[in-house]
Amino acid sequence: MKKKVVSTSSPQETIEFGKRFAAGLKPGTVLCLEGQLGSGKTTFIKGLAEGLGLKHPSQVKSPTFVLMHIYETKMPLYHFDCYRLNSLEELENIGFQDFVNDPHAISCVEWAEKAGDLIPEGARHIRFEILSATRRRIAVS
C-alpha cells in the first residue's frame, strides 16, 4: 500500500483530515496511531469520530487511564490508548482481541507499538510527528 503524507498547521486541520479520512474507512479496520505525546493522535480521532457521525466529538478524550472508550457512530468506534499499559495481559483482560477483530467496527489504537502481537495483521499504521508548536506531519501506510 502506498504511503500518504499530509501536513497540518492547526488542531482544527488535523480534525478536518480525520473527518475526510473517515469517509474511506470500512468496518473491521484497525488503525494503529503512533507518535510522541501531543503529536495529534487524539485530535485526529476527534475528527474521525465526527466523520463517522458522532454527534458530540468533544466527548472524544484520550482513554489513558481506562485503556478504552467506545463511541456510538454509524459503526462502533473503539478507541484504545496503550500509553500506560504495563502488560499485554491488561489488554487481554478487557477483551482487546475481540474488539480489534470486530468486523462491524473501527478500532483506533494509540501507542499501538505497546500492544505488540495483539495487533491484527492488516492493521493500518498512522505516524504523527511534531514539526512545530502547531504543525504536524501525518504519515498513513
N, C-alpha and C positions, 0 to 999 in steps of 0.2 A: 504494500500500500504506500502511496506517495505521501511524503511528509508535507504538511501545510503549516506555514509560519505566519502569524499575524502579530502586529504591534498595536497596543492600545495606549492611549495617553491619559486616561482617567478611569476611575472605578466605573463610571457610567458606560464608557466604551467597552469595558470588559463585560458588563452586564448585557449590553446590546449584542456583543459577539456570542455570548451564551444563549441568548434568545434565538439568534439566527442558527446557531449550531443545533439547537433542539429540534428544529424543523426537519433535519435529516436523520434523526435517531429512530431506530426500530426497537420494538420490545425485545428484551433479552440482552440489550447492550450493556457492557460493563466498561466504565471509564475510570482509568487509573490516573489520578491527579498528583503530580509530583512537583516539588519546588519548595524553596525555603519559606519560613514563616512570613506572612504579609505579602506573598507574591501574587495573590489574587484567586486562589483556588475556591474559596467560599463565595467570593464575589461572582465568579463565573457560574457557580451552581445557582446563585440567586437568579441570574439571567436564564439559565437552563430551566429552572422550575417555572419561571414566568412564561417562557416559551412553550412549556408543556401544559400551561393552563392553571398554574397555582394562582389563586385569587389574591393572596396576600404574601408576595415574595419577601416582605420584611420579616416574616416568620422564619426564613432560612437563616440558621445560625450554625456555626461550627459545632458539631457534636463532640468536641474534645473530651468532655467529662462524662459522657454517656455512651460513647462509641458510635451511636447510630440515631438518626431521625428518619421518619417516614413522612413524605409529603404526598397529599392526595392531589394528584394531577390526572390528566386524561389516561395515564398509565401510572401505576405506583412508582414513586421515585425514592429509592433508598440511598441515604447519604451517610457514609461511614467516615470516621476520622480516626486514623490509627496512630496519631502523634504520641499519645500517652500509653500506647499498647505495651504491656510488659511481657506478654507471651501470646503465642498463636492460640493457646487454649482459651484465652478470653474471647477471641473471635468465634472459636468453635462453640463456646458455651451460649452465645446469642444466636446461633444458627446461621452464621455468616454464609456457609456454603449453600444453604437453601435459598437465601436471599439473592446472592450473586448468580445463582443458576435459575432464577425465576424467569421463565420465558415471556412473562407478561409485563415485566417491569424494566426500569432503567436503574442501574446501580452506579453510584459515584463513590470512589474510594480515595479519600485524601490520605497522603503519606502511604500510598499503596505498596511501596517497596518494603514496608514493615510487615505486610501480610504474606510475603513470600509465596510459597507454593499453593496457598489458598486462592490465589487469583486464577480465575479460569483462563484456559487458552483462548486466544481470540479477543482478549480484552484490548481496548484501545488505550493508548498512553498519551497524556497531555502534560507537557512540561511547561511550568511557569517560571519565568526569570525576571528578576527586578533589574530594570535598566536605569531608573532614577526614582525620585520620590513619587512620581505619578505614572511613569512609563513602564509597560510590561511587554515582554516577548512571550508569546504563547505558541508552542510547537505541538501540533497534533500528528500522531503517527499511528 
